[in-house]
Structure formats: structure tokens, C-alpha cells
Amino acid sequence: SIQINIFFSESINPRTLGPQSILINENPINNNTKFMYNREGTQVRFYVELNGSFSLKLIHLMTNSGKEISTGTIPLNGDTVWPRNES
């Protein structure tokens, strides 16, 4: 399995994070995926069963202040570190 860590610039609403909001290779992640958060709610960690390259996409996540977070398709592999977007 591959550990995925996602960092956010502000805390996210954990009720909006789930299989419907994280797509791997354009498919929702497994319903049994367990999410681990830091105290501030600005980082989430989860594991996926994958080998090789894959794509990740976030859709319709909400921050606690009400902003929507969505990304384009992000190509990754098990050795990739995607740089933070500082905008």
C-alpha cells in the first residue's frame, strides 16, 4: 500500500472528506479507507492499495470557513512528492 499525506493551508471540514471526494485514477477510493488528521485539521493521511503510477484528484472538499477545495488530476507514483501550492 501507499501512504498519502495531503496538507491544506487551512483546516478542512472532515465531514466533506471521504470516498466521494478523493478519486484515484478517476475512481472513488475504497469506502473502508480510514483517515488520520492532525489536530489543526490541516493534514490528512490515508493508505491506498496501489502499485506503480496513479492519479489523484480532490473534489468538493470544504474548509471550515466554507471554501471549496478541488484540484485537477495530479499524476503520482509511490516515489513522488508533490510540491505545496503556496498561492
Biopython code that builds the backbone (N, CA, C, O; Angstrom):
import numpy as np
from Bio.PDB.StructureBuilder import StructureBuilder

atoms = [
    (1, "SER", "N", (0.831, -1.182, 0.000)),
    (1, "SER", "CA", (0.000, 0.000, 0.000)),
    (1, "SER", "C", (0.877, 1.246, 0.000)),
    (1, "SER", "O", (2.060, 1.185, 0.333)),
    (2, "ILE", "N", (0.291, 2.364, -0.372)),
    (2, "ILE", "CA", (0.986, 3.644, -0.437)),
    (2, "ILE", "C", (0.333, 4.592, 0.555)),
    (2, "ILE", "O", (-0.892, 4.713, 0.602)),
    (3, "GLN", "N", (1.161, 5.264, 1.346)),
    (3, "GLN", "CA", (0.658, 6.282, 2.266)),
    (3, "GLN", "C", (0.575, 7.601, 1.527)),
    (3, "GLN", "O", (1.537, 8.009, 0.876)),
    (4, "ILE", "N", (-0.560, 8.273, 1.621)),
    (4, "ILE", "CA", (-0.741, 9.581, 1.005)),
    (4, "ILE", "C", (-0.972, 10.598, 2.119)),
    (4, "ILE", "O", (-1.849, 10.420, 2.965)),
    (5, "ASN", "N", (-0.176, 11.663, 2.109)),
    (5, "ASN", "CA", (-0.323, 12.774, 3.044)),
    (5, "ASN", "C", (-0.721, 13.999, 2.242)),
    (5, "ASN", "O", (-0.064, 14.335, 1.257)),
    (6, "ILE", "N", (-1.781, 14.665, 2.649)),
    (6, "ILE", "CA", (-2.216, 15.882, 1.977)),
    (6, "ILE", "C", (-2.224, 16.999, 3.009)),
    (6, "ILE", "O", (-2.784, 16.854, 4.095)),
    (7, "PHE", "N", (-1.595, 18.116, 2.654)),
    (7, "PHE", "CA", (-1.519, 19.283, 3.526)),
    (7, "PHE", "C", (-2.403, 20.386, 2.954)),
    (7, "PHE", "O", (-2.416, 20.613, 1.744)),
    (8, "PHE", "N", (-3.138, 21.068, 3.822)),
    (8, "PHE", "CA", (-4.020, 22.152, 3.420)),
    (8, "PHE", "C", (-3.583, 23.439, 4.108)),
    (8, "PHE", "O", (-3.019, 23.395, 5.201)),
    (9, "SER", "N", (-3.839, 24.585, 3.481)),
    (9, "SER", "CA", (-3.443, 25.864, 4.067)),
    (9, "SER", "C", (-4.383, 26.302, 5.185)),
    (9, "SER", "O", (-4.026, 27.167, 5.985)),
    (10, "GLU", "N", (-5.574, 25.721, 5.253)),
    (10, "GLU", "CA", (-6.474, 25.955, 6.382)),
    (10, "GLU", "C", (-7.206, 24.656, 6.693)),
    (10, "GLU", "O", (-7.196, 23.723, 5.891)),
    (11, "SER", "N", (-7.835, 24.600, 7.846)),
    (11, "SER", "CA", (-8.453, 23.350, 8.281)),
    (11, "SER", "C", (-9.638, 22.980, 7.395)),
    (11, "SER", "O", (-10.404, 23.837, 6.955)),
    (12, "ILE", "N", (-9.763, 21.685, 7.150)),
    (12, "ILE", "CA", (-10.857, 21.192, 6.320)),
    (12, "ILE", "C", (-11.965, 20.630, 7.199)),
    (12, "ILE", "O", (-11.739, 20.236, 8.343)),
    (13, "ASN", "N", (-13.156, 20.603, 6.639)),
    (13, "ASN", "CA", (-14.301, 20.023, 7.317)),
    (13, "ASN", "C", (-14.240, 18.512, 7.091)),
    (13, "ASN", "O", (-14.431, 18.060, 5.962)),
    (14, "PRO", "N", (-13.977, 17.717, 8.139)),
    (14, "PRO", "CA", (-13.806, 16.270, 7.941)),
    (14, "PRO", "C", (-15.064, 15.576, 7.421)),
    (14, "PRO", "O", (-14.970, 14.482, 6.865)),
    (15, "ARG", "N", (-16.232, 16.184, 7.589)),
    (15, "ARG", "CA", (-17.465, 15.580, 7.067)),
    (15, "ARG", "C", (-17.525, 15.620, 5.541)),
    (15, "ARG", "O", (-18.313, 14.896, 4.933)),
    (16, "THR", "N", (-16.690, 16.467, 4.917)),
    (16, "THR", "CA", (-16.693, 16.542, 3.452)),
    (16, "THR", "C", (-15.606, 15.677, 2.827)),
    (16, "THR", "O", (-15.507, 15.595, 1.603)),
    (17, "LEU", "N", (-14.796, 15.035, 3.651)),
    (17, "LEU", "CA", (-13.710, 14.195, 3.150)),
    (17, "LEU", "C", (-14.127, 12.742, 3.219)),
    (17, "LEU", "O", (-14.444, 12.233, 4.294)),
    (18, "GLY", "N", (-14.128, 12.076, 2.088)),
    (18, "GLY", "CA", (-14.495, 10.674, 2.039)),
    (18, "GLY", "C", (-14.315, 10.132, 0.639)),
    (18, "GLY", "O", (-13.763, 10.813, -0.225)),
    (19, "PRO", "N", (-14.774, 8.918, 0.405)),
    (19, "PRO", "CA", (-14.602, 8.295, -0.908)),
    (19, "PRO", "C", (-15.158, 9.123, -2.058)),
    (19, "PRO", "O", (-14.639, 9.053, -3.172)),
    (20, "GLN", "N", (-16.191, 9.894, -1.813)),
    (20, "GLN", "CA", (-16.782, 10.697, -2.876)),
    (20, "GLN", "C", (-15.926, 11.912, -3.238)),
    (20, "GLN", "O", (-16.130, 12.511, -4.293)),
    (21, "SER", "N", (-14.976, 12.282, -2.384)),
    (21, "SER", "CA", (-14.181, 13.481, -2.628)),
    (21, "SER", "C", (-12.736, 13.207, -3.027)),
    (21, "SER", "O", (-12.010, 14.135, -3.380)),
    (22, "ILE", "N", (-12.305, 11.939, -2.975)),
    (22, "ILE", "CA", (-10.938, 11.580, -3.372)),
    (22, "ILE", "C", (-11.017, 10.534, -4.466)),
    (22, "ILE", "O", (-11.540, 9.438, -4.267)),
    (23, "LEU", "N", (-10.490, 10.892, -5.621)),
    (23, "LEU", "CA", (-10.503, 9.978, -6.761)),
    (23, "LEU", "C", (-9.086, 9.506, -7.054)),
    (23, "LEU", "O", (-8.160, 10.310, -7.157)),
    (24, "ILE", "N", (-8.931, 8.208, -7.185)),
    (24, "ILE", "CA", (-7.681, 7.596, -7.609)),
    (24, "ILE", "C", (-7.938, 7.001, -8.982)),
    (24, "ILE", "O", (-8.822, 6.159, -9.146)),
    (25, "ASN", "N", (-7.170, 7.436, -9.963)),
    (25, "ASN", "CA", (-7.381, 7.010, -11.352)),
    (25, "ASN", "C", (-8.843, 7.217, -11.774)),
    (25, "ASN", "O", (-9.446, 6.378, -12.442)),
    (26, "GLU", "N", (-9.392, 8.382, -11.352)),
    (26, "GLU", "CA", (-10.761, 8.814, -11.683)),
    (26, "GLU", "C", (-11.853, 7.974, -11.014)),
    (26, "GLU", "O", (-13.027, 8.105, -11.360)),
    (27, "ASN", "N", (-11.481, 7.112, -10.059)),
    (27, "ASN", "CA", (-12.462, 6.296, -9.334)),
    (27, "ASN", "C", (-12.427, 6.662, -7.859)),
    (27, "ASN", "O", (-11.348, 6.912, -7.323)),
    (28, "PRO", "N", (-13.589, 6.703, -7.172)),
    (28, "PRO", "CA", (-13.597, 6.984, -5.738)),
    (28, "PRO", "C", (-12.769, 5.949, -4.979)),
    (28, "PRO", "O", (-12.727, 4.776, -5.350)),
    (29, "ILE", "N", (-12.118, 6.398, -3.923)),
    (29, "ILE", "CA", (-11.331, 5.460, -3.117)),
    (29, "ILE", "C", (-12.268, 4.522, -2.371)),
    (29, "ILE", "O", (-13.478, 4.746, -2.318)),
    (30, "ASN", "N", (-11.706, 3.486, -1.803)),
    (30, "ASN", "CA", (-12.459, 2.456, -1.085)),
    (30, "ASN", "C", (-13.256, 3.060, 0.064)),
    (30, "ASN", "O", (-12.749, 3.912, 0.793)),
    (31, "ASN", "N", (-14.495, 2.624, 0.226)),
    (31, "ASN", "CA", (-15.364, 3.111, 1.313)),
    (31, "ASN", "C", (-14.790, 2.830, 2.699)),
    (31, "ASN", "O", (-15.139, 3.521, 3.657)),
    (32, "ASN", "N", (-13.928, 1.844, 2.823)),
    (32, "ASN", "CA", (-13.362, 1.477, 4.124)),
    (32, "ASN", "C", (-12.071, 2.217, 4.451)),
    (32, "ASN", "O", (-11.427, 1.918, 5.457)),
    (33, "THR", "N", (-11.687, 3.176, 3.618)),
    (33, "THR", "CA", (-10.459, 3.925, 3.860)),
    (33, "THR", "C", (-10.570, 4.707, 5.159)),
    (33, "THR", "O", (-11.558, 5.401, 5.395)),
    (34, "LYS", "N", (-9.550, 4.590, 5.998)),
    (34, "LYS", "CA", (-9.509, 5.317, 7.265)),
    (34, "LYS", "C", (-8.617, 6.545, 7.106)),
    (34, "LYS", "O", (-7.526, 6.468, 6.539)),
    (35, "PHE", "N", (-9.096, 7.669, 7.610)),
    (35, "PHE", "CA", (-8.370, 8.933, 7.520)),
    (35, "PHE", "C", (-7.823, 9.313, 8.881)),
    (35, "PHE", "O", (-8.493, 9.143, 9.900)),
    (36, "MET", "N", (-6.595, 9.831, 8.896)),
    (36, "MET", "CA", (-5.966, 10.316, 10.113)),
    (36, "MET", "C", (-5.674, 11.801, 9.909)),
    (36, "MET", "O", (-5.106, 12.194, 8.890)),
    (37, "TYR", "N", (-6.064, 12.621, 10.880)),
    (37, "TYR", "CA", (-5.906, 14.067, 10.790)),
    (37, "TYR", "C", (-4.930, 14.552, 11.847)),
    (37, "TYR", "O", (-4.751, 13.915, 12.885)),
    (38, "ASN", "N", (-4.294, 15.699, 11.567)),
    (38, "ASN", "CA", (-3.553, 16.352, 12.632)),
    (38, "ASN", "C", (-4.539, 17.183, 13.458)),
    (38, "ASN", "O", (-5.691, 17.343, 13.054)),
    (39, "ARG", "N", (-4.117, 17.701, 14.580)),
    (39, "ARG", "CA", (-5.009, 18.437, 15.484)),
    (39, "ARG", "C", (-5.658, 19.646, 14.817)),
    (39, "ARG", "O", (-6.826, 19.946, 15.066)),
    (40, "GLU", "N", (-4.903, 20.334, 13.975)),
    (40, "GLU", "CA", (-5.401, 21.556, 13.354)),
    (40, "GLU", "C", (-6.355, 21.282, 12.193)),
    (40, "GLU", "O", (-7.047, 22.191, 11.734)),
    (41, "GLY", "N", (-6.397, 20.046, 11.718)),
    (41, "GLY", "CA", (-7.242, 19.715, 10.571)),
    (41, "GLY", "C", (-6.670, 20.175, 9.252)),
    (41, "GLY", "O", (-7.392, 20.282, 8.260)),
    (42, "THR", "N", (-5.362, 20.452, 9.231)),
    (42, "THR", "CA", (-4.710, 20.925, 8.011)),
    (42, "THR", "C", (-3.920, 19.828, 7.299)),
    (42, "THR", "O", (-3.296, 20.084, 6.269)),
    (43, "GLN", "N", (-3.943, 18.628, 7.831)),
    (43, "GLN", "CA", (-3.254, 17.493, 7.210)),
    (43, "GLN", "C", (-4.126, 16.257, 7.351)),
    (43, "GLN", "O", (-4.731, 16.019, 8.396)),
    (44, "VAL", "N", (-4.178, 15.477, 6.282)),
    (44, "VAL", "CA", (-4.871, 14.198, 6.322)),
    (44, "VAL", "C", (-3.932, 13.142, 5.756)),
    (44, "VAL", "O", (-3.176, 13.403, 4.820)),
    (45, "ARG", "N", (-3.990, 11.947, 6.334)),
    (45, "ARG", "CA", (-3.162, 10.824, 5.889)),
    (45, "ARG", "C", (-4.077, 9.621, 5.704)),
    (45, "ARG", "O", (-4.979, 9.375, 6.505)),
    (46, "PHE", "N", (-3.822, 8.879, 4.628)),
    (46, "PHE", "CA", (-4.559, 7.646, 4.403)),
    (46, "PHE", "C", (-3.712, 6.736, 3.530)),
    (46, "PHE", "O", (-2.721, 7.165, 2.939)),
    (47, "TYR", "N", (-4.113, 5.482, 3.457)),
    (47, "TYR", "CA", (-3.388, 4.484, 2.675)),
    (47, "TYR", "C", (-4.276, 3.966, 1.558)),
    (47, "TYR", "O", (-5.486, 3.814, 1.728)),
    (48, "VAL", "N", (-3.659, 3.695, 0.408)),
    (48, "VAL", "CA", (-4.373, 3.082, -0.714)),
    (48, "VAL", "C", (-3.564, 1.886, -1.199)),
    (48, "VAL", "O", (-2.336, 1.877, -1.125)),
    (49, "GLU", "N", (-4.265, 0.892, -1.691)),
    (49, "GLU", "CA", (-3.613, -0.309, -2.233)),
    (49, "GLU", "C", (-3.335, -0.075, -3.713)),
    (49, "GLU", "O", (-4.223, -0.209, -4.555)),
    (50, "LEU", "N", (-2.087, 0.278, -4.013)),
    (50, "LEU", "CA", (-1.694, 0.567, -5.397)),
    (50, "LEU", "C", (-0.276, 0.098, -5.639)),
    (50, "LEU", "O", (0.533, -0.018, -4.719)),
    (51, "ASN", "N", (-0.004, -0.163, -6.879)),
    (51, "ASN", "CA", (1.357, -0.426, -7.337)),
    (51, "ASN", "C", (1.605, 0.457, -8.550)),
    (51, "ASN", "O", (0.758, 0.543, -9.439)),
    (52, "GLY", "N", (2.753, 1.109, -8.594)),
    (52, "GLY", "CA", (3.100, 1.898, -9.759)),
    (52, "GLY", "C", (2.471, 3.279, -9.770)),
    (52, "GLY", "O", (2.109, 3.822, -8.727)),
    (53, "SER", "N", (2.348, 3.828, -10.948)),
    (53, "SER", "CA", (1.838, 5.179, -11.138)),
    (53, "SER", "C", (0.326, 5.232, -10.979)),
    (53, "SER", "O", (-0.372, 4.247, -11.220)),
    (54, "PHE", "N", (-0.167, 6.391, -10.572)),
    (54, "PHE", "CA", (-1.603, 6.598, -10.420)),
    (54, "PHE", "C", (-1.878, 8.094, -10.456)),
    (54, "PHE", "O", (-0.949, 8.901, -10.434)),
    (55, "SER", "N", (-3.144, 8.462, -10.512)),
    (55, "SER", "CA", (-3.512, 9.870, -10.452)),
    (55, "SER", "C", (-4.415, 10.095, -9.244)),
    (55, "SER", "O", (-5.153, 9.203, -8.824)),
    (56, "LEU", "N", (-4.341, 11.292, -8.702)),
    (56, "LEU", "CA", (-5.117, 11.695, -7.537)),
    (56, "LEU", "C", (-5.886, 12.952, -7.894)),
    (56, "LEU", "O", (-5.363, 13.836, -8.572)),
    (57, "LYS", "N", (-7.116, 13.031, -7.444)),
    (57, "LYS", "CA", (-7.932, 14.217, -7.690)),
    (57, "LYS", "C", (-8.820, 14.438, -6.474)),
    (57, "LYS", "O", (-9.431, 13.496, -5.968)),
    (58, "LEU", "N", (-8.894, 15.676, -6.004)),
    (58, "LEU", "CA", (-9.764, 16.055, -4.892)),
    (58, "LEU", "C", (-10.926, 16.862, -5.446)),
    (58, "LEU", "O", (-10.728, 17.774, -6.248)),
    (59, "ILE", "N", (-12.137, 16.528, -5.020)),
    (59, "ILE", "CA", (-13.300, 17.287, -5.475)),
    (59, "ILE", "C", (-14.235, 17.575, -4.304)),
    (59, "ILE", "O", (-14.459, 16.725, -3.443)),
    (60, "HIS", "N", (-14.761, 18.759, -4.293)),
    (60, "HIS", "CA", (-15.824, 19.179, -3.367)),
    (60, "HIS", "C", (-15.490, 19.045, -1.884)),
    (60, "HIS", "O", (-16.378, 18.800, -1.067)),
    (61, "LEU", "N", (-14.218, 19.203, -1.537)),
    (61, "LEU", "CA", (-13.857, 19.304, -0.125)),
    (61, "LEU", "C", (-14.185, 20.715, 0.335)),
    (61, "LEU", "O", (-14.103, 21.661, -0.449)),
    (62, "MET", "N", (-14.550, 20.859, 1.579)),
    (62, "MET", "CA", (-14.851, 22.177, 2.124)),
    (62, "MET", "C", (-13.951, 22.451, 3.321)),
    (62, "MET", "O", (-13.673, 21.560, 4.124)),
    (63, "THR", "N", (-13.500, 23.704, 3.427)),
    (63, "THR", "CA", (-12.774, 24.110, 4.617)),
    (63, "THR", "C", (-13.778, 24.454, 5.700)),
    (63, "THR", "O", (-14.974, 24.572, 5.433)),
    (64, "ASN", "N", (-13.298, 24.613, 6.907)),
    (64, "ASN", "CA", (-14.189, 25.002, 7.997)),
    (64, "ASN", "C", (-14.715, 26.420, 7.829)),
    (64, "ASN", "O", (-15.710, 26.785, 8.457)),
    (65, "SER", "N", (-14.067, 27.225, 6.994)),
    (65, "SER", "CA", (-14.554, 28.582, 6.736)),
    (65, "SER", "C", (-15.504, 28.631, 5.542)),
    (65, "SER", "O", (-16.007, 29.700, 5.195)),
    (66, "GLY", "N", (-15.758, 27.460, 4.899)),
    (66, "GLY", "CA", (-16.731, 27.404, 3.815)),
    (66, "GLY", "C", (-16.173, 27.467, 2.410)),
    (66, "GLY", "O", (-16.946, 27.503, 1.452)),
    (67, "LYS", "N", (-14.847, 27.483, 2.247)),
    (67, "LYS", "CA", (-14.251, 27.490, 0.909)),
    (67, "LYS", "C", (-14.226, 26.077, 0.347)),
    (67, "LYS", "O", (-13.981, 25.115, 1.075)),
    (68, "GLU", "N", (-14.483, 25.958, -0.960)),
    (68, "GLU", "CA", (-14.421, 24.649, -1.617)),
    (68, "GLU", "C", (-13.016, 24.411, -2.144)),
    (68, "GLU", "O", (-12.379, 25.315, -2.684)),
    (69, "ILE", "N", (-12.540, 23.177, -1.980)),
    (69, "ILE", "CA", (-11.230, 22.770, -2.486)),
    (69, "ILE", "C", (-11.439, 21.680, -3.515)),
    (69, "ILE", "O", (-12.053, 20.652, -3.232)),
    (70, "SER", "N", (-10.924, 21.910, -4.710)),
    (70, "SER", "CA", (-10.901, 20.897, -5.766)),
    (70, "SER", "C", (-9.574, 21.043, -6.490)),
    (70, "SER", "O", (-9.010, 22.135, -6.548)),
    (71, "THR", "N", (-9.080, 19.954, -7.036)),
    (71, "THR", "CA", (-7.827, 20.006, -7.799)),
    (71, "THR", "C", (-8.055, 19.417, -9.170)),
    (71, "THR", "O", (-9.047, 18.729, -9.412)),
    (72, "GLY", "N", (-7.140, 19.692, -10.051)),
    (72, "GLY", "CA", (-7.104, 18.956, -11.299)),
    (72, "GLY", "C", (-6.523, 17.581, -11.017)),
    (72, "GLY", "O", (-6.236, 17.249, -9.867)),
    (73, "THR", "N", (-6.352, 16.798, -12.040)),
    (73, "THR", "CA", (-5.762, 15.474, -11.893)),
    (73, "THR", "C", (-4.265, 15.621, -11.657)),
    (73, "THR", "O", (-3.574, 16.305, -12.410)),
    (74, "ILE", "N", (-3.773, 14.977, -10.611)),
    (74, "ILE", "CA", (-2.368, 15.047, -10.228)),
    (74, "ILE", "C", (-1.734, 13.682, -10.487)),
    (74, "ILE", "O", (-2.066, 12.718, -9.797)),
    (75, "PRO", "N", (-0.828, 13.573, -11.466)),
    (75, "PRO", "CA", (-0.172, 12.277, -11.707)),
    (75, "PRO", "C", (0.893, 12.026, -10.641)),
    (75, "PRO", "O", (1.703, 12.905, -10.351)),
    (76, "LEU", "N", (0.890, 10.823, -10.058)),
    (76, "LEU", "CA", (1.825, 10.459, -8.996)),
    (76, "LEU", "C", (2.317, 9.037, -9.170)),
    (76, "LEU", "O", (1.778, 8.267, -9.965)),
    (77, "ASN", "N", (3.346, 8.703, -8.416)),
    (77, "ASN", "CA", (3.740, 7.319, -8.233)),
    (77, "ASN", "C", (4.225, 7.187, -6.800)),
    (77, "ASN", "O", (4.261, 8.184, -6.079)),
    (78, "GLY", "N", (4.587, 6.030, -6.378)),
    (78, "GLY", "CA", (4.953, 5.811, -4.989)),
    (78, "GLY", "C", (6.147, 6.602, -4.515)),
    (78, "GLY", "O", (6.338, 6.743, -3.307)),
    (79, "ASP", "N", (6.963, 7.127, -5.422)),
    (79, "ASP", "CA", (8.152, 7.883, -5.043)),
    (79, "ASP", "C", (7.986, 9.381, -5.221)),
    (79, "ASP", "O", (8.961, 10.121, -5.083)),
    (80, "THR", "N", (6.781, 9.854, -5.524)),
    (80, "THR", "CA", (6.557, 11.258, -5.835)),
    (80, "THR", "C", (6.256, 12.075, -4.595)),
    (80, "THR", "O", (5.516, 11.638, -3.714)),
    (81, "VAL", "N", (6.829, 13.251, -4.537)),
    (81, "VAL", "CA", (6.436, 14.257, -3.561)),
    (81, "VAL", "C", (5.935, 15.437, -4.375)),
    (81, "VAL", "O", (6.695, 16.063, -5.114)),
    (82, "TRP", "N", (4.653, 15.735, -4.234)),
    (82, "TRP", "CA", (4.058, 16.834, -4.981)),
    (82, "TRP", "C", (4.275, 18.117, -4.205)),
    (82, "TRP", "O", (3.930, 18.173, -3.025)),
    (83, "PRO", "N", (4.840, 19.162, -4.827)),
    (83, "PRO", "CA", (5.139, 20.379, -4.078)),
    (83, "PRO", "C", (3.875, 21.092, -3.618)),
    (83, "PRO", "O", (2.825, 21.019, -4.257)),
    (84, "ARG", "N", (4.008, 21.779, -2.495)),
    (84, "ARG", "CA", (2.887, 22.574, -1.974)),
    (84, "ARG", "C", (2.598, 23.735, -2.911)),
    (84, "ARG", "O", (3.502, 24.301, -3.525)),
    (85, "ASN", "N", (1.329, 24.077, -3.006)),
    (85, "ASN", "CA", (0.921, 25.257, -3.755)),
    (85, "ASN", "C", (0.859, 26.396, -2.767)),
    (85, "ASN", "O", (0.024, 26.385, -1.862)),
    (86, "GLU", "N", (1.712, 27.367, -2.920)),
    (86, "GLU", "CA", (1.810, 28.465, -1.958)),
    (86, "GLU", "C", (0.948, 29.656, -2.324)),
    (86, "GLU", "O", (1.116, 30.729, -1.745)),
    (87, "SER", "N", (0.021, 29.499, -3.276)),
    (87, "SER", "CA", (-0.806, 30.645, -3.667)),
    (87, "SER", "C", (-1.955, 30.859, -2.717)),
    (87, "SER", "O", (-2.747, 31.782, -2.904)),
]
sb = StructureBuilder()
sb.init_structure("model")
sb.init_model(0)
sb.init_chain("A")
sb.init_seg("    ")
for serial, (resi, resn, name, xyz) in enumerate(atoms, 1):
    if name == "N":
        sb.init_residue(resn, " ", resi, " ")
    sb.init_atom(name, np.array(xyz, "f"), 0.0, 1.0, " ", f" {name:<3s}", serial, name[0])
structure = sb.get_structure()
